[in-house]
Amino acid sequence: MGPVSGRSFRRCLSETLAAAKAGEDKVVGIMLHRVMAAGTISALACALPARQIDRPGAPAPGLFLADPERRGRAPETLWMDLFGLTPAEARIAGALANGARNVDVAEELGVSQTTIAFHMRNLFQKTGTNRQADLIALILVGPMMVKLD
C-alpha cells in the first residue's frame, strides 16, 4: 500500500472498530492501491455485533478483501441456498452477474426471452429486489453474506 492507501485503510479500520465498540452498524469500503503491481484491491470493513458467547461487549470488526483481477464465480448452489433459487434461476443470476445480457442468457440456455422474464420476476421476488442492477449487486456480494446467530 502506498501512503494514501495506508492512511485510508487505517481510517477505515478505526471507524469500523469504533462502531463495533459502540454496538453500531457500520460498513466502510475503500480501494487500496498496489505498490508492487498495477491495479487496486477492494476492501470492505464492517462492524459485526458481539455475540454473547464471545467476550460481552468485545468489538467484532470484519474485513473482506477482493482482487478485481481475480474475481471468481461463486457456485450456483450457494445462490440456491442463500436465496432459495431453483437451478434455472441460479444459472440466470450467475450469467447476469458475469455481465451477460438477458438476450444472451436466453440464447445460451436455449429458452425464449419470455422464459427469462418469468425467471427474472421470480428472482426479484426471492431476493427482495426490483431492478436488475440491484439483483446483480446482491448476487455479487452473496458469497460475503454471513448469517450471525
QUIQUIVEN-V678538 format. One record per backbone hydrogen bond with DSSP energy under -0.5 kcal/mol. CO is the residue of the C=O (numbers start at 1). NH is the residue of the N-H. Records with the same first field share a line. If there is no record, write none. Layout:
CO=NH, NH
This chain:
2=6
3=7
4=8
5=9
6=10
7=11
8=12
9=13
10=14
11=15
12=16
13=17
14=18
15=19
16=20
17=21
18=22
19=24
20=23
26=47
28=45
30=32, 43
32=41
33=2
39=34
41=32
42=66
43=30
44=64
45=28
46=48, 62
48=60
51=54
55=58
60=48
62=46
64=44
66=42, 68
67=70
68=71
72=74
75=78, 79
76=80
77=81
78=82
79=83, 85
80=84
86=90
87=91
88=92
89=93
90=94
91=95
92=96
93=97
94=98
95=100
96=99
101=105
102=106
103=107
104=108
105=109
106=110, 111
112=116
113=117
114=118
115=119
116=120
117=121
118=122
119=123
120=124
121=125
122=126
123=127
124=128, 129
131=135
132=136
133=137
134=138
135=139
136=140
137=141
138=142
141=144, 145
142=145
146=148
147=149
